[in-house]
Amino acid sequence: MHSLLILTAWIAQVLICFYYVRLLPNASIRCIWVLVPCVILTYLTTYDLPRRSMSSMLLGTYCWFASIRLIHWIVMSPNHYNTLIPYVRRLLWMFLPVVPCTEDYRKQWPIHNDFLMSALKIIINHWLYRWLLSCSGSDSYPRLLMFFTFAVTYTFFSDFVSGIIRLVTGDKYRHTTTINFPFLAHSLRDFWGRRYNQLVSSVFRESIFQPVRQCLSSATLASLIVFLVSGLLHVHLAWLAVHDLQVALAAMLFFVIHGVACVIEAHLPFRLPVLVSWFYTQIFLLATASLQIGVFVKAGSDFFSDNAPLFFDQKWIPKLPVPNFCPK
């Protein structure tokens, strides 16, 4: 009953924002009408969720996405959508992020690649999960690298869904690329803008970066605000996970550091050789990773036992042998 009431309240907020708040002439009043209910609803949605649960963090992320979209469309750009259907459809896009499949994409990435990548990822993901589950907690660099690879390969289901969508639509549409080979990132901007978590990147680019840049006429300030909002989002997610203020502040520090580093990178008067830039990017990511994901790796089996990946119990999926040692 509680969940149904919260869902009904979110639906009411979306409709009230479109039919009433959007038409108010004063932007400050619109902001209050959007922000206050969204903050209250986000709190009510997430305050009693299970700790150390990826599902809890995912639900918290959806609350933030909905709030960010409403602030963009109702407060900053009230004429962005003038009819209800496109407004609702775009809001729901975050649950099934389907995009057109261009001719170039079809040539570079045939449909069978989606299924092959999904199969490869699920085997690696389940193997790393069983390995991490057998090890005690540690935030050493090898363990951080293992966890990041586990997180990257966790997207095997979106690859499979993308292949199905392409088959059903005659290769006209696909699931948006969630992870785009982040280990190939040759700069921090390449990592955050093109390689890692493209669903978050799309929402933030459309609803924070672009409207803020248009308002302030500064790509630098818009970029810093994106990282600030991302930091606040991950502070909330870290709090949902462990209820530890120090861990939450470390997550904020991670995004502040990366935001500043991306701005410095964008204003460098020279370009590093590609190989050097790639090496620097990977080292920088690994060196700062503990601020963001260290809490999960240090939790060890306490975290992993509560977050088994999809289809983990299916016996038909090939299982690689788990090494009999744990990286220090």
MOSUL-V563561 format. One record per backbone hydrogen bond with DSSP energy under -0.5 kcal/mol. CO is the residue of the C=O (numbers start at 1). NH is the residue of the N-H. If there is no record, write none. Layout:
CO & NH
CO & NH
This chain:
1 & 5
2 & 6
3 & 7
4 & 8
5 & 9
6 & 10
7 & 11
8 & 12
9 & 13
10 & 14
11 & 15
12 & 16
13 & 17
14 & 18
15 & 19
16 & 20
16 & 21
17 & 22
20 & 23
21 & 24
25 & 27
26 & 30
27 & 31
28 & 32
29 & 33
30 & 34
31 & 35
32 & 36
34 & 38
35 & 39
36 & 40
37 & 41
38 & 42
39 & 43
40 & 44
41 & 45
42 & 46
43 & 47
46 & 49
50 & 53
52 & 54
53 & 57
54 & 58
55 & 59
56 & 60
57 & 61
58 & 62
59 & 63
60 & 64
61 & 65
62 & 66
63 & 67
64 & 68
65 & 69
66 & 70
67 & 71
68 & 72
69 & 73
70 & 74
70 & 75
71 & 75
71 & 76
72 & 77
77 & 80
83 & 87
84 & 88
85 & 89
86 & 90
87 & 91
88 & 92
89 & 93
91 & 94
92 & 95
92 & 96
96 & 98
97 & 176
99 & 174
100 & 102
102 & 106
103 & 107
104 & 108
105 & 109
110 & 113
110 & 114
111 & 114
111 & 115
112 & 116
113 & 117
114 & 118
115 & 119
116 & 120
117 & 121
118 & 122
119 & 123
120 & 124
121 & 125
122 & 126
123 & 127
124 & 128
125 & 129
126 & 130
127 & 131
128 & 132
129 & 133
130 & 134
132 & 135
140 & 144
141 & 145
142 & 146
143 & 147
144 & 148
145 & 149
146 & 150
147 & 151
148 & 152
149 & 153
150 & 154
152 & 155
153 & 156
154 & 157
155 & 159
156 & 160
157 & 161
158 & 162
159 & 163
160 & 164
161 & 165
162 & 166
163 & 167
164 & 168
165 & 169
166 & 171
167 & 170
172 & 101
174 & 99
178 & 198
179 & 181
181 & 184
182 & 185
187 & 191
188 & 192
189 & 193
190 & 194
190 & 195
191 & 195
191 & 196
195 & 180
197 & 201
198 & 202
199 & 203
200 & 204
201 & 205
202 & 206
203 & 207
204 & 208
204 & 209
205 & 210
208 & 212
209 & 213
210 & 214
211 & 215
212 & 216
213 & 217
218 & 222
219 & 223
220 & 224
221 & 225
222 & 226
223 & 227
224 & 228
225 & 229
226 & 230
227 & 231
228 & 232
229 & 233
230 & 234
231 & 235
232 & 236
233 & 237
234 & 238
235 & 239
236 & 240
237 & 241
238 & 242
238 & 243
239 & 243
241 & 52
244 & 248
245 & 249
246 & 250
247 & 251
248 & 252
249 & 253
250 & 254
251 & 255
252 & 256
253 & 257
254 & 258
255 & 259
256 & 260
257 & 261
258 & 262
259 & 263
260 & 264
261 & 265
262 & 266
263 & 267
264 & 267
265 & 268
273 & 277
274 & 278
275 & 279
276 & 280
277 & 281
278 & 282
279 & 283
280 & 284
281 & 285
282 & 286
283 & 287
284 & 288
285 & 289
288 & 291
288 & 292
289 & 292
289 & 293
289 & 294
290 & 294
293 & 296
293 & 297
294 & 298
295 & 299
296 & 300
297 & 138
297 & 300
299 & 302
300 & 303
300 & 304
301 & 305
303 & 306
304 & 307
309 & 312
311 & 314
314 & 317
318 & 320
